[in-house]
């Protein structure tokens, strides 16, 4: 089921401490103390970003007219503006500048027609500006990456709340439409499997995903005990998300910031942040183009996203895991000692200047030979094949077909009949190397697909319908009590849909109540034994 997600931001009233720098020439740069703190000027000596690098901002929408943002907004050049046609065939009509998944239209700006809050309406513009406000243009402020293009994807309403199903759609949109980095400045307590899978797909597509770890008054929350998502999404072999905590000007944990060794990869400044503001002349609280006093892990995360965009603009071969490694190896120590959060704020505080010192060696390695492993069959090195969640794989050295789960676990299919309950052709199987299988943890067997066959155990006259269970690994069996019920449900040829179930596999099912309904089932979804023995 879709889950509620909320922005992670606090509004403070503290005054900014000016930090003077020679670059860039933006007049309010002195208010942006955090850019010197993360050594952005050192990075700018090497790179200031490119318009080929796109950051998807999944948030409350952005100010399309903001003078410090407008030229850095992403444009979908495959779409003809306002012609009422889905020119690029991506499922969205006239999506020339992103998409609004809340109102389901092509204008990803805040909507003030319903109940709204200043921080909710402005949130997306603040985030986008921290990543990619135009730098060195003698106007306002500077983003971490001066020329990065922002892909606005509105998933939060103007109160700062949203649904995970919209976040799922937006991530898939970002993947399909060329995003290089994804920023997620929101949190939720519950796991939506479809949202989790979308995050995994972004990782597998080579897109770094950066997420706020969230805020809680009273010292923050330990995510090792109470996880929040998407920051805590991870596979068994690797972490899909770069979780970001918030720090102060003196490199201690921000009082409100959550923490946790399992979900926090790095920290970044997140207190008294000055940046862009969503501007609306008719609203008193939205009258300014710029605003200070923003605090939260929500504003820490985009500083990391901007840094990643800067790195990717200079070194596009960096994979998500290498980006994480570069950021962590270059981080400065956090002065957090003797507290519950000590040692649980990631590798340290972001230092993008030092990241550029070590990135070239990692980029060279990434552009070189592919990752290899030893074949369990021959003992020789083989390339490790990339795998994607939701696919069926096999290798030359093994006869078993496996299903790849979102956590990169491989689940064996019991037999050929089981495979064809899930697919119609062997063409759906992706071939990988034997070494690849050795890197994927082995999970429990994948049973026949619910709703496709009826099952029985040899020597037992009882026949069962297969229905969805709590997980796809443990469906529910419901006994069909009589032939009359079977005929009413599935038609006169109902017996053609029965397959024998190995008694060992029977233990993978839950047993539900016997069927009592006599409503006809859509038999077109069922497969007979002949079609399962190709």
N, C-alpha and C positions, 0 to 999 in steps of 0.2 A: 504494500500500500504506500502511496506517496506520503512523505513526512514533511512536517513543518520545518522551515529553516528561517533563521533570523540573522540580521546583521549583528556584528560584534563591535560596537563602537561606544565610546563615552564622550560626552561634551564637557570640557573643562573651561574654567575662566582664568587660568593662570596666564601670566604675561610671557611673551616670547623673549628669549635672550638673544640679541643680535650677534651673529658671527659674520665678520666681514671677510670677503674674498674678492680676488681680482677677476675671477671668471665665475659664471657668465656675466653679461651686462644687464640682466633683468633687474629692474629697480628694487623689487622686494626680495631679492636673493638673501639679503642680510637677515631676513626673518626665518630663513630656512636652515636653522642650526644643524639639522639632521643630515644635510648633504655633506657638510664638512666632517661630521662625525663618522660617516661611512666612507670617507675619503673619495667621494665622487670626483673632485677636481683632478686627482691623479689618474682616474680612469678616463676622464675626458681628454687628457693629453694623448690618449691612444685611440679612443672611439667615442663618438657622440650619438651613435645610433644610425639606423638607416630606415628608409621608408619601405624597405622590403621585409622588415620584421614587424609582425602583427601580434598584438596582445589582446586576447579576448577578455573583456571585463564583464563578468556575470554579476549584475548588481541591480540598482534601482533606476538605471538609465542615466544618460549624460546630457549636459547642456550643449545642444548642437550649434549654438550661436556664440559660445564662449570664445572671446578673441585669443585666448591663450591655448585653445584646444582645437579649434575648428579645422585648421590645416593639417592636423595630425589624425583626424578621424578616418577610419578605414572606408574605402570605397569598393564596392563589388562591381568591377568593370565588366563582368559578364552579364549584368542586368541592365536593361534599358530603363531609364528613369520614368516612372509613372505611366507606363503603357498598359497596365492591368494584365500583364502576361508574365508567367514564370519563365523568363528567357533562358536561364541557365539550367532549368529542370531540377533544381534542388528542393522543390516542394514549397518554396516561399515566393510569393508574388511581389515584385518591386522591392526586394530587399537590397536596395542599393547601399544602405549604411547600417547593416545589422538587422536585428529583429526584436520586437517586443513580445515576449512569450506570456506576459500577464494579460495584455489586452488583445493579443494575437493580431498585431498589425506591424507595419514596417517603420514605425517611428519609435525608436527606443529611447524616448525621453520620459522624465517623470510625469505622472498624471496627477494633477492637483484637483481634479473634479470631485473626487471622493474624499473621505477622511485622510488627512495627511499630516505628517510631522516634519518639521524643518530638517532634522537629522536624517530622516528617511528619504525625503525628496533630494537632498543634497548629496547623499552618500556616494552614489555612483560617480558624480562629477568630481568629488574629492579624490576618490580612488584613481580615476582615470588621469587626473592631473598629476598626482604623485608619480605615476608611472611615466607619463608622456606629455606633460605640458611643454609647449614649444620653448626650447632653451635658446638663450643668447639672441633674443629678438627684441630686446629693449622694452619688453612688455611684461609686467607682473612678475611671475615666478618661473622657475625651471623645473621640469620633470627630471627624473634620474636619467632617462633616455630622451634626448632632445628631439629626435625625428621618428621615433617609433609610432606606428599607426595603431590606433585604438579601435577595436571591434566591439561596439556596444551591444550587449545582449541583456535585455531587461528581464529579470526573473523575480525581482522583489517589488512589491507595491510601494507607495510613497509613505507607508508607515514602517517600512523595513522588514516586512514579512513576505514569505513566499512558499511555494510548494516544490518539493524535490523533483516531481515529475517535469516541471519546467526547467529545472537545473539540468536534468538528464537531457532534455531536448536541446538545450543551449550548448552543452558540451559536445554533443554529436554534431550540431551545426558548426561549432568552432573547428572540430576535426575536419569536417568535409569541406570547409571553406577557407582553409589555409592558415589557421592560427598557428603561431610559433610558441606562444606562452599562454597559459590560462590562469587568471587571478580569481580566487574564490574568497571573498571577505565576508563569509557568513558561516554559521555553525548550526548543527542540529544534533539531538541526542540519539535518534533512532536510525537504523540502517535501512535504506531503501535499496534492495538488490539491484534494481535497474540503474539507479544513480551510481552505485558502486561499480557496476560493470562499465558504465560510460567513462568513469574516471580511469579505470584500468585500460580501456581502449585508447584514451588519450596518451597514457604512458607508453603503450605499445606502439602508438603512432609516432613516438619520439617527441612529444610535446610536454615540457615541464609544467606541472600543475602546482601552483603555490596557494596555500590556504592559511587563513588565520586560525589560531588555536582557541580563540574565544576569550571572553572576559567574565569575571565574577567578583563582585564586591567582597571585601573582607580578606583579601590576600590571594585570590585566584583559586582555581580548582586543579587537583592532581588528575590529569587525564589517564595516568596509568591505572587509576582506580575507577574513574568514570569517563570513558572515552566520549569524544565529540567528533562529529563527522562534518565535512570530508577530511579534516586534518588527520584523522586516525585510520583512514583506509590504507591497507597495505597488503601485499602478497606474502607468501611464505618465503620467497627468495629475495624479494627486494621491496623497498618502500616506494609506492606510486606517487606520494604527495610530499612536497616540502612544507612542513608545518612551521609556522612562524609565531614566536612569542614577542612580547613588547618589552623594551628597555627604556630607561631614563637617560637624561643627559650625562649622568655620571656612571653609566653602564651597570646599573643595578636593575633587577626586575621591576617593571612597572607594577605598582601595588595591585592592580586589578587583573593582571595578565595570568591566564592559565599556564600550566607547565606540564611536563611529563616526558620521561626519557623515551617512551615508545612513539610519541606523536610529534615531538618538537625536534626539528632538524637544525634550526638556526633562529636567532633573535635579531630584531632590528628596532630602531627608535620608534616609539609609539606614544609619546607624551608631548602635549603642547605642539602639535604639528600645524604648520601654516601652509595653506594651499588654495586651490580653486574653490569656488562656491557656485552652486546652481543659482542663477540670477533670474528673478521674475519681478518686473517693475511694480506689479499690482500687489505684491505681498511684502509687508514690512520686514519680515525676518529673512527675506530672500533678495534684498535690495543691493547687496554687495557682490562684486565679482570675485572677491578673495576673502578668506576668513581664517582666523587662527583659533587655537584652543582645542583642536581635534585630538582626541586620545583614544587608544584602543588597539587591539591586535589587528583590527581591520585596516588601520593606516600603517601598521608595521609591514603587513604582507605585501602591499603594492610597492614598497621600497625594494623588497626582494625581487618582485616581479620585474620592476624597472631595471634592476641590476642584471637579472637573467636575460632580459631583452637586449641590454647593452652587450653582454657576453655573446649572445647568439648572433648579434649583428656582425661581430668581428670574427667569431669562430662558429659558423653554422653547423659544423660536424659534431659539436658537443651533444651527447645524448642526455636524457634526463638524469641518469645516474651519475654521469660525469659532471654535469652542472652541479648537482648536489655535493659531489666530492670537492670540486673547486671552491664552492662557497664555504664548505666546512673547514677545509684546510687553511683557508685564508682569513678566517674569522678572528676577531680580537676577543680576549678573555672577558668574561662577565664577572663583575665584582659582587658576587652573591655567595656569601659564606654563612654557614650555621643556620640556614633556613630550610624549610621543607622543599623549596625549589632549587636549592643548590645542586648542581650537576644534572638538572632536568630542564635546561633551557637551550638545548641543542649544543652545537659545537662552539658557540660564542656569538658575538655581535657582528653583523655584516660589515665587511671591509671590502668594498668593490675595487678600490685601488689595488690592494694586494692580490685580489682575485685575478686581475689582469696580468700580474707578474707571473703567476703559475699556470694560467689557462693555456698558453701556447703549447706546452709539452703534452697536456691532455688532449688538446685538439689535434695535434700531430698523430698521437696514438689512435684517436678515433677515426682519423682519415686513412689509417693504414690497414693492417690485416684484420679480418673479422675475428670475433671471439671464438676460441676453439676449446674442445674438451676431448677426453679420451673415450673412444668407442668401447662399450662393455663387451663387444663381440671380438674385436681384433686387438684391442689395446692400443691402437694407433690414434694420432690426433685427427679430429674431424671438426669442421665448422659447426658451431651451434646455431641451429636454424631459429629465427624468431617465430614465436607462436602467439596466437591471438585467442583470447578467451571466447568460448562459445563455438570453437571449431572441433572437428574430429580429425585426429592425426594417427599416423602409423609410420614405422620405419622399416627398412629392408630386412633388418635382423630379427624383427619380431612380427609374429602373425596377428597379435592383438591390436584392435583399434581402440583408441582412447578418446575420451571427451575432455577438453581442457576447461577447467572451471575458472572463475574470476580471480581466484588466488593462485593461479598457475599450477594447480594440482591436476594430475591426469587420472581419469577414472576409466577403468577398463569396461568395455561392453562385453556382456556375457557370451554372446554368440551372434551368428549372422542374422537370425531372426530379430534379435534385440536391435541390431544396427538398423535394420530396415523399418522398424517402428518409428525411428527418428529421421530417416532419410529415404530418398527414392532411388538413389544411384550411388555407386562407388565413387563417382566423380566428385562427391562432396568431401572426400577424405583428402587431407593435406599431408603430403609426404615430408618427413623430417629426417634428420640424421639419427643414427643410434645414439650418438653422444648427447643429442638434445633430450631424448627420453630420460637419460641418466640424470639430467639436471632438474627434472620435474618430479616433485614428491608424488607418491602413489596414494590415491584415495580409494574409497569404497566403490564397488561396482555400480554402473549405471543400469537400472532395470528398464524393461520395455516402457515405452512412452504411454502415459495415461490416456485413455480414450481411444486408443488405436486398435487394441486387441482385447480379447477375453482370455483368461488363463485358467489352467487347472494343473494339479499335480498328478503324474502317472499313478494309476492304481486307486485314485480317489475320484469319485463320481461328481464331486462338487465343482461348479464352475463359478468364476468370480469376474466381476467387472473391475477395471483398474481406474481409479480416480486420483486426482492430485492429493498429495499429503502435505505435511508441514515443509518438506524439502523435496527436491527432485530426486534425491537419493532414497527416499522412503515414501513411496506412494501408498495409497490406501486400497485394500481389497474389500469388495462388498459382494457377498454371496448372492447368486441368482437362485432363488428358492425353488423354482419349478420351470418346466419347459414352457408353460403358458405365459409366465412372466417374461421369459426370454424371447418368445415369439412376438409378444406385444411390444417389447422394447426394441428389438433388433431385426425383426422380420423372420420369415420362414427359414432363411438360410443362415440363421444365427450361429449354427455349429461350425460354419466355415471360418469363423473369426477366432476360434479357440486354438491356443498354442499350449503345449506342455511346458510347465515351469519346473526347472530343476529344484528339488527339495531344498538344496543349499541356498538358492536365490530366494526362496519363499520367505526366509528369515529377514529379508530386506524390506518387507512390506509391513505396514500396520493393518490390522483387521478392523474393519468398520462394521456397521450394522447391515444386516441383509437388505437387499433392495425390495421395496414394496411398491414403487411407482410403476404404473403401466403406460406412462406417456412415451410415445415413440421417440427413440434416439435418432439423431442424424447419422444414418449408417454410412454416408459418404465419407465420414472421417475414419471409418474402420478399414483395416486391411486384412484380406484373407490369407490363409497359409501359403497359397501359391505365390503371392506377391512378396512374401517374406523369405523366399528361398532362392533368390536370384544368384 
